Amino acid sequence: MSDPNVLVLASLADGDKHGYAMMDDIERFAGVRLGPGTLYGAIARLEQRGWIRPVKSADDRRQPYTLSAEGRRYLEEQLSDLSQIVSTGLKRLRHA
Amino acid sequence: MRRLARCFARLYPRRWRARYGREFDALLEDVNLTWRDVFGVALSALGEKYMSDPEVVPRIVNLASRDIPHGYELETAVEYPRGDGSTMLVRAFCREVDLGDSYVTLNHNTRGSEPAQTILVFGRKGKVDGDFRTDETEMLVLRPDGSVHRTEQTVKTWLKYDGLRDRLRDRYRTGMQAGQTPDQIRQQIEEEGTLQSWS
C-alpha cells in the first residue's frame, strides 16, 4: 500500500495534522517516506476533491488539515477493499 | 540541499504557490531533505505546471440560482480537467437557509460516474476568527446504499468556500437582472477565473 492519497487520509483519520506531522506519522505506521513534493501533490488533490480541509492553526505557515465526511467514507471504502484482498490472499496462501 | 529545493519549488504555477507556497516552504524547512526529495520537488512542480495548462480550466456547463425565503438554491454542473486529459463532471445542488444564528444546508452532488450523495447539515454559528468560523453541527449523510450516517461535531468552517458559492449566486443574480443570458453569465464567470482560482 503506497498510494499517497490513502496514506494521507489514513494519517488524518486519528486527528488533524500539518505536513511534517503527516510525513512522520506515515513513515511510522506504513514504513513509507513520502517526500515533500509527493505529499503536497496528494494534499492538493485531496483538498480539490473535498476529502480534506484546512483547519485553523496558531502557526499560519504550518497548516493542519482535517478529514471531511466524504474523505472518511472514501478511506473506509479503500480500506475495506484492501482488507478483502489481504484476507483472500492469506486464505489462498494457507491452502496452497 | 534546502536552497536547491526552494529554487525548484519556484517552478510550481503561481496559482499553486499562492495557495500552498507558505506551508510548503515551512515543510522544506522542517524536513531533513535528501537528493531524492529535491528531485521529487522538481518533478512535482513540473507536473503541476504542465497539468495546469491555462487552456485546461474548469468549464461551467450549467449554472442556475433561485432566491428562497432566508436563502437561496444554487445548481451547478462543472467539468473539471483530469491529469490524463479526460474530464470529470461534478453536478451539485445546494439549498442554503440562513436563520441568523443558525443555518440549514442541503447538498446533493455527484462526481463523474459515482453515485449521488446527499448531505443535510444543521449548524449553529460560532465564533469567527479570520477565514474560519467554529460551528456546532448535526449532519446527516444519505449514502448511495440507502444507509444514513448521523454525526454531531464541532467543525471549523472555511468561510472562503462559502464565499465562492455566494459569489456565483450574486454573479448569476446581477447578470439576470442586467438582462444577460445564462450562457453569457457562465462565460463571464469563466473569463473572470473565479473557478480557476479554486480548482
Contacts between the chains, C-beta under 8 A, distances in Angstrom:
chain1	res1	chain2	res2	distance
A	18	B	23	7.3
A	18	B	27	7.9
A	19	B	23	6.4
A	19	B	24	7.6
A	19	B	26	7.5
A	19	B	27	4.1
A	19	B	30	7.7
A	20	B	27	5.7
A	20	B	30	4.2
A	20	B	31	6.5
A	23	B	27	7.8
A	23	B	31	6.8
A	35	B	34	7.8
A	35	B	36	6.3
A	35	B	37	4.2
A	35	B	40	3.8
A	35	B	41	7.3
A	36	B	5	7.3
A	36	B	24	6.8
A	36	B	27	5.1
A	36	B	28	5.9
A	36	B	31	6.0
A	36	B	33	7.6
A	36	B	37	5.9
A	36	B	40	7.0
A	36	B	41	6.0
A	37	B	37	7.3
A	37	B	40	3.9
A	37	B	41	4.3
A	37	B	42	7.6
A	37	B	43	6.3
A	37	B	44	3.1
A	37	B	45	7.1
A	38	B	40	5.7
A	38	B	44	6.6
A	39	B	27	7.4
A	40	B	20	5.9
A	40	B	24	5.4
A	40	B	27	7.2
A	40	B	44	7.0
A	41	B	44	5.0
A	41	B	47	7.2
A	41	B	48	7.5
A	43	B	20	7.4
A	44	B	16	7.0
A	44	B	19	7.7
A	44	B	20	6.4
A	44	B	48	7.7
A	48	B	199	6.7
A	49	B	111	7.6
A	53	B	156	7.9
A	53	B	158	6.1
A	54	B	158	6.4
A	55	B	132	7.5
A	55	B	156	4.8
A	56	B	129	6.3
A	56	B	130	7.2
A	56	B	132	4.4
A	56	B	134	8.0
A	56	B	156	5.2
A	60	B	22	7.3
A	61	B	22	5.2
A	61	B	23	6.0
A	61	B	25	7.3
A	61	B	26	3.9
A	62	B	23	6.6
A	62	B	26	5.2
A	62	B	27	7.9
A	62	B	30	7.7
A	63	B	22	7.9
A	63	B	23	4.3
A	66	B	156	7.5
A	69	B	119	7.0
A	69	B	139	6.6
A	69	B	141	5.6
A	69	B	149	7.5
A	69	B	151	7.0
A	70	B	117	7.3
A	73	B	141	7.4
A	73	B	143	7.3
A	73	B	149	8.0
